[in-house]
Structures are given as structure tokens and as C-alpha cells.
């Protein structure tokens, strides 16, 4: 999907739309998460120091590394993009977290990782890009008993993308997980608008810095928003 996305124009868009320099300078998310949202993700996974968690579709790695630093847990990040994984590994090294993080190229719906390998799992706005039944089954397989999956996701009644579903709860339940939280995220529409308005305002700079990759981001920015963005917590019995 992308070769290079961590560019000055992209960081400027994050900084302007969020008002939080930490997101641009430390995390560089491929969505419009917030630090309070990451704090809740870390809290809901209930990780102890030295336990292991995985981030599905980790992108540039910043969100998972932020959680690893906060919790003391060990991160495995997977993404389908080799360039994203290269950048994530470099970010771990720069933050002094190389010994507590590893990254690998993998499909988030079929990671190839061992069963019951992780105490926690996180993912930010990524599962709508893959089949819901397949990815929730993979999440259940990866978690240890008692482990918590904490995710944000878009839901839509009439989605533009065929893999987006109107409600993720039955998919997690069919995979054998207990859904402890499923709630619409407050103010997500305003954040969605602010982030993508900042992206569109930098269209020429993004094209110059990213090349053809910018077109994917700009097309996404110009598209209508989904029905809702939700916060999900699911536990493996």
C-alpha cells in the first residue's frame, strides 16, 4: 500500500488536526487516534511488565511502541507492508525499545504465529480492511486464555468496502470471545473531518513527498465517512 508515508507534510497534518505534538513526533499514526485513546487501549489490555502483546496492522509502529513503553510489555507488530515494518523497526531503535519490540511482515488475518502466544492484542482502525470472520478467528487463536483484544474499528450499514460490517459483536462472539465493551467513540466525526481536511490541504506537498502513495491517502480523505467508529474490548475465556 505504501513505500514512504512518514513525511514532513504528513506529520504537519497530524500536528495541526490533533493539537498534540506527541502524535506527530513519537507515534505518527496511520489513522486519527489520540493519546487518551492509546492510554485506554493500554489499560484495557491489562498487561503486566514482560508480558507479550501483538499489534495487528501496526503500520509505522508508533502506537504499539507507545503502549510498550507505558506498560513495560513486549510488542510484536505485524503489517503486510515491508516498508512499514522497516520504518517501525527503525523507530523502535530510535526510541531505545529495540529489545522490547519485534516486527514482521504478515497478513493480520493469517499471521502464521503460534496459538495462544499473547496476553493482549491491539489494532487501530485496521480490521475493516479484511474479512470479519477470518480476522476475529485469528484474534481468538492468538490470545492466551484471559487475554484481552482491544481495537478501534469502523462500522457501516451500507459500506463502500465489502469487508466493513454493521456490527462486530457477533463476529467476536462467534469466534469464542466475550465482548466486554462495544461503544461509539466520542467526537470521532470531528476528528475524522479535521484529520482529512488537513491531508487535503497538503495535497501537493504529499504528492511531492510520497509519490503515488499520496493518491491512496487523498482518495480516502475525499470519501464519505462511515456510520460510526467504535471501541471494542473482547476477552478470551
Secondary structure by P-SEA (a helix, b strand, c coil): cccccccaaaaaaaaaacccccccccccccccccaaaaaaaaaaacccccbbbbbcccccaaaaaaaaaaccbbbbbbbccaaaaaaaaaaaaaaccccccccccccccccccccccccbbbbccccccccaaaaaaaaaaaccccbbbbbcbbbbcccccccccccaaaaaaaacccccccccccaaaaaaaaaaaaaaaaaaaaaacccaaaaaaaaaaacccccccbbbbbbcc
